[in-house]
Amino acid sequence: MSVKVVLPTALARHTEGVKTITTEAKNLPDLLAEFDAKFPALSQNVKDEHGKLRRFINVYVNDEDIRFLGGDALAFEDGDEVMLIPSIAGGVL
């Protein structure tokens, strides 16, 4: 099984510029554990002090928000594309 993980530039700076990662992770918790081992700087930026995904990181699987697909319990399938997108807020009107 192979899953493609796509990172925006804001997160790729924590992977030495790597924007696409291929993984065998079966679900989001497995993917986060893989970040611990392979990309510790990325892991620190996407996980909170309890090891859970930070609130402001949105995860999409095949362009659908993972929250509507089962959240952490969603099993990735061969060929899935996972995107991690940080929320952006702020500014003045």
N, C-alpha and C positions, 0 to 999 in steps of 0.2 A: 504494500500500500504506500502511496506517495501523496502528500498534501503539500501544496505550495502556499507559503506565507509571504505576504507582500507588506512591506513597511514603508511609510512615508519618510521623506527626508528628515523630519523632526526626530524620528526614532532610529533611522539608519545611522545617524551620527554615533549611536551607541553600539554599532556593529561594524565599525571601521568602514562605513559606507555601503555595506551589503544591504541591498533593498529587497532581495528575494531569497528566501530560505526554503529548502526542501526538507520535509520532515516525515517521520513515520508516526508522529504523535496521534493517538487515538481520540483525544478530546482536548478541551482547553486546559484542564489541569496538567495533563501530560506535556502539552506545549510549553506551559509556564515552567515546568520542571526542567525541560530541555534548555530553556533560556538560562536557568540557573547555572547549568554546566557549560554551555557554549558561549553565552553572551551575558556575563554577570552585570555589566553596566546597563544593558537593556533590561534585564530582570529587575534591577533596582528602580528603574523608571516606570515600569508597567505594573509592578506589584506593590501592595501596601505592606505595613509592618506585620500583618497576619498571613502574608503569603497569598493573598487574594488579589485579583485584578483590581487596579485602581478604578474608582468611579468614573473618572474622566476619560478612560480608554474604552472606545467603542470597538466591538468585534463584529465583523461581518463574515459570513460564510456564503460564498457564491452570491455576493451582493445583498444578502438578507441579514438583518440584525439578529445576532445569536440569541438575544433575549426572547425573541418570538419563535425561536426554533427549539427551545428547551434549555437554554443557558449552558451551564457547565456540564450538564448531563448529555448534551448533544454529542453523538459519536460521529467523528469525521469519516468521510468515505473517500475511497481512492479517487484522486483527481480533483478533490475540493480545493477551492482557493479561499484562504483565510486572510482577511485584512485587519490590521490593528490601526485604528485611527484615533489620535487624541482629540478631545473636544477643544474647541477654541472659543474663548469668550473675552469680553472686554470691549473697550473702545468708548468713544464719546459720540453722541448724536448731535 
